[in-house]
Amino acid sequence: MKNGVILKLILMILLLRKKILKQISFPHCGNDVIECESLINNQKTNVFIKIERSTHAAFEVETKHLNILFENNYYQKIPQVIEYGTINDKNYLVLEKIQGYRLSEIFTENISKDLKQQYLINYGSELAIIHQISSDMFAAAKQRSINDLPKEEKYQNDSNIIIYINYLKENKPLIKFDTFIHGDFHYANILW
């Protein structure tokens, strides 16, 4: 079953449970996402429903990590996980919508270089906070395909790429300790 059909199926199930009042938008994201108006604790609240596109999404781990960050007040702008579940072998998350403007949207506005630099300094400060969080609280991350070199048949006839692949093979660092991965900490996911 295609993800679009699964998204509609999950939306319909949540509508039947009287948790979702209406659909609002489909923002551009790495997973299938729909913004909805929801009724939570008898209050109208906007939420995002995320449907995983692949098992690399690791929604169960994401749910645990978001809950740890939210419950320990690491940030003011961590979404609360409203619901996590599985329908038709696809995991989904219902997340509280946080008010704010995406840094990627702010940077498209006509703002001064100084103001952009200030945003980037603040962005770096937020990243420093992430680096202070103990990785002991979090589950090990799945190895992602981004860490892998392309298959040889993809480049075997291109001598230029072979040079770079050989360089990467010879210089790939050996990971000798656990690291905290924060791949979603990029300007399209940061709110101000």
Backbone torsions as a table, in degrees:
resi	resn	phi	psi	omega
1	MET	NA	133.1	-177.8
2	LYS	-72.3	154.0	-176.7
3	ASN	-60.1	-36.7	178.8
4	GLY	-59.9	-39.9	177.9
5	VAL	-68.0	-42.2	179.1
6	ILE	-64.1	-40.8	177.4
7	LEU	-58.0	-46.5	178.6
8	LYS	-64.0	-40.2	179.0
9	LEU	-61.5	-47.7	179.6
10	ILE	-64.1	-41.5	177.4
11	LEU	-59.7	-44.5	179.7
12	MET	-63.1	-42.0	179.4
13	ILE	-63.0	-44.1	179.0
14	LEU	-67.2	-33.6	174.8
15	LEU	-63.4	-44.1	179.3
16	LEU	-63.4	-33.1	177.9
17	ARG	-77.3	1.0	179.4
18	LYS	64.3	26.5	178.2
19	LYS	-93.0	-27.7	-178.7
20	ILE	-112.3	128.0	-179.2
21	LEU	-92.3	-42.9	178.6
22	LYS	-160.9	155.5	177.0
23	GLN	-84.0	139.2	-178.8
24	ILE	-111.3	-54.1	-176.4
25	SER	-159.5	169.3	173.5
26	PHE	-118.8	87.5	179.5
27	PRO	-68.4	153.7	178.0
28	HIS	-73.9	123.6	-179.0
29	CYS	-151.0	171.3	178.8
30	GLY	-73.1	-22.9	174.0
31	ASN	-114.0	175.8	175.7
32	ASP	-79.0	123.2	-174.3
33	VAL	-132.3	139.5	174.9
34	ILE	-133.3	135.5	175.2
35	GLU	-92.9	134.0	-177.8
36	CYS	-137.0	157.8	168.7
37	GLU	-92.5	133.4	-172.9
38	SER	-130.8	160.5	175.9
39	LEU	-109.8	108.6	-178.7
40	ILE	-124.7	123.6	-176.7
41	ASN	51.6	43.3	179.1
42	ASN	61.9	21.0	176.0
43	GLN	-123.5	138.1	175.8
44	LYS	-72.2	127.5	-177.5
45	THR	-141.2	139.1	174.4
46	ASN	-83.6	137.0	-179.4
47	VAL	-132.9	163.8	170.9
48	PHE	-114.1	133.0	172.0
49	ILE	-103.8	121.7	179.2
50	LYS	-110.1	131.8	176.1
51	ILE	-114.7	128.8	-178.9
52	GLU	-69.0	139.0	175.7
53	ARG	-87.1	-28.1	-179.8
54	SER	-149.8	168.9	179.3
55	THR	-68.6	-14.7	176.4
56	HIS	-66.7	-18.2	-178.4
57	ALA	-63.2	-32.9	175.6
58	ALA	52.0	54.6	-177.2
59	PHE	-62.8	-33.1	179.4
60	GLU	-62.2	-44.4	177.6
61	VAL	-66.8	-42.8	178.6
62	GLU	-58.8	-41.9	179.1
63	THR	-60.4	-48.1	179.4
64	LYS	-60.2	-44.2	-177.8
65	HIS	-67.3	-42.7	177.4
66	LEU	-61.5	-41.4	179.0
67	ASN	-63.3	-41.0	177.7
68	ILE	-62.1	-48.1	-179.3
69	LEU	-63.3	-41.8	-179.0
70	PHE	-66.8	-49.6	-175.6
71	GLU	-66.8	-27.0	-179.9
72	ASN	-96.6	7.4	176.3
73	ASN	52.5	43.1	178.2
74	TYR	-69.1	-31.3	-179.9
75	TYR	-139.7	157.5	173.1
76	GLN	-78.8	-25.3	-172.6
77	LYS	-113.7	54.6	171.3
78	ILE	-105.0	126.8	-179.2
79	PRO	-70.8	141.8	175.0
80	GLN	-80.1	135.6	175.5
81	VAL	-79.5	117.3	179.6
82	ILE	-84.4	-41.3	-177.8
83	GLU	-157.3	145.7	173.4
84	TYR	-133.5	134.5	-179.7
85	GLY	-161.6	-177.9	179.4
86	THR	-133.8	131.3	174.1
87	ILE	-133.2	127.5	178.4
88	ASN	53.6	44.6	179.0
89	ASP	64.1	16.4	175.8
90	LYS	-117.1	126.3	176.6
91	ASN	-78.4	149.0	175.4
92	TYR	-139.6	155.7	176.2
93	LEU	-127.5	140.7	168.9
94	VAL	-113.3	117.3	-175.8
95	LEU	-118.2	142.1	173.3
96	GLU	-61.1	138.6	174.6
97	LYS	-82.2	131.6	178.3
98	ILE	-100.5	136.0	179.0
99	GLN	-76.0	143.7	178.2
100	GLY	151.4	178.8	178.9
101	TYR	-115.7	135.8	178.0
102	ARG	-67.3	138.3	179.8
103	LEU	-58.6	-34.7	178.6
104	SER	-63.4	-34.3	176.9
105	GLU	-72.3	-40.9	179.8
106	ILE	-60.7	-40.5	-178.0
107	PHE	-69.9	-16.4	176.4
108	THR	-84.1	-12.9	177.7
109	GLU	-76.1	163.4	179.3
110	ASN	-83.5	81.8	179.1
111	ILE	-117.3	159.4	-175.4
112	SER	-70.1	159.5	176.6
113	LYS	-61.6	-38.6	179.6
114	ASP	-62.7	-41.6	179.4
115	LEU	-67.1	-40.0	176.1
116	LYS	-60.7	-42.3	178.8
117	GLN	-62.6	-38.9	179.1
118	GLN	-64.3	-41.7	175.8
119	TYR	-59.2	-43.4	-178.6
120	LEU	-67.2	-35.1	175.6
121	ILE	-64.1	-44.7	177.7
122	ASN	-63.7	-39.2	177.0
123	TYR	-59.4	-45.4	177.1
124	GLY	-63.2	-37.1	177.5
125	SER	-63.8	-40.1	177.1
126	GLU	-64.3	-40.3	177.9
127	LEU	-63.5	-37.0	177.3
128	ALA	-62.3	-36.2	176.8
129	ILE	-62.3	-43.8	178.4
130	ILE	-58.7	-40.9	-177.8
131	HIS	-69.1	-15.8	178.1
132	GLN	-88.1	-10.8	-178.5
133	ILE	-78.1	132.7	179.7
134	SER	-68.1	129.3	179.4
135	SER	-73.7	-10.6	179.5
136	ASP	-62.7	-23.6	-178.2
137	MET	-79.2	-12.5	-170.5
138	PHE	-113.2	150.3	177.0
139	ALA	-71.3	156.3	177.2
140	ALA	-65.4	139.5	179.7
141	ALA	-79.3	147.1	173.4
142	LYS	-68.4	144.4	173.1
143	GLN	-70.7	128.9	-177.3
144	ARG	-99.7	158.6	-178.5
145	SER	-64.9	-18.1	179.0
146	ILE	-62.9	-23.0	179.6
147	ASN	-82.3	-10.1	-175.8
148	ASP	-95.0	149.6	172.7
149	LEU	-80.2	152.9	178.1
150	PRO	-61.2	154.4	176.0
151	LYS	-65.6	144.0	-173.5
152	GLU	-57.9	-36.0	-179.1
153	GLU	-63.9	-17.1	178.8
154	LYS	-76.8	-23.6	-174.6
155	TYR	-132.7	1.4	-171.0
156	GLN	-57.3	-23.2	-179.3
157	ASN	-102.0	9.4	-177.8
158	ASP	-116.7	101.3	-174.9
159	SER	-63.1	-30.8	178.7
160	ASN	-65.5	-44.6	-179.8
161	ILE	-68.6	-37.4	179.2
162	ILE	-57.5	-39.7	177.9
163	ILE	-58.8	-46.0	-178.9
164	TYR	-69.2	-40.5	178.7
165	ILE	-61.4	-45.0	178.5
166	ASN	-61.8	-40.2	177.4
167	TYR	-60.7	-45.6	179.9
168	LEU	-63.1	-41.4	179.1
169	LYS	-61.9	-41.5	-177.7
170	GLU	-74.4	-26.4	-173.3
171	ASN	-113.8	8.6	180.0
172	LYS	-64.3	123.8	-178.5
173	PRO	-69.6	147.3	174.9
174	LEU	-89.3	125.2	179.4
175	ILE	-80.5	116.9	-176.3
176	LYS	-106.8	-2.4	-179.5
177	PHE	-153.1	161.2	178.8
178	ASP	-69.6	145.0	177.2
179	THR	-125.4	157.3	176.8
180	PHE	-95.9	119.3	-176.4
181	ILE	-97.1	130.4	179.8
182	HIS	-131.7	57.0	-174.1
183	GLY	-63.4	-25.1	-179.7
184	ASP	-86.3	3.5	-179.8
185	PHE	-86.1	71.8	176.3
186	HIS	-129.6	165.1	-166.3
187	TYR	-62.0	-19.6	176.8
188	ALA	-77.4	-16.5	-179.0
189	ASN	-107.4	2.8	-176.7
190	ILE	-99.3	130.2	-179.9
191	LEU	-105.4	142.0	171.8
192	TRP	-126.5	NA	NA
